[in-house]
């Protein structure tokens, strides 16, 4: 699903640096503002997704926490938030890892899931594999392959995110 959040969505940021192919240092850790699309692999339908990802890098490992906003699959008006964590390895300016996320939906169509006192439903749990590439200008591109956890009704999706570091952590 929107596991978008999922991968890039690598963790909170440190001041760690990695070498890009041209040997220029690339800072990876930080807070990222991301936007993109989640594509249902069964019918190619798409939904927008956006939010923030905190990425922390320690040596050749990373952790991440993310909160992304979208709409619930199969609807056009039910606001949803994808929240989750991830971890994996760092090699140069590339991160590879996995994420686990939960989708929370608004019970009132057309109202933001974050609106105070709004009733919410807890939706499907999803796992993701992720691949993220970081660039010298502070930008990132993330691809996530999202699958339902065992016993969960959720169609596999692919999420593609792009964004920029907005804060060093």
Secondary structure as UniProt FT lines:
FT   HELIX           3..5
FT   TURN            6..8
FT   STRAND          17..19
FT   TURN            21..22
FT   STRAND          25..27
FT   STRAND          30..40
FT   TURN            41..43
FT   STRAND          46..58
FT   TURN            59..60
FT   STRAND          61..71
FT   TURN            73..74
FT   STRAND          79..91
FT   TURN            92..93
FT   STRAND          94..106
FT   TURN            109..110
FT   TURN            113..114
FT   TURN            116..117
FT   STRAND          120..134
FT   TURN            136..137
FT   STRAND          139..148
FT   TURN            150..151
FT   STRAND          157..167
//
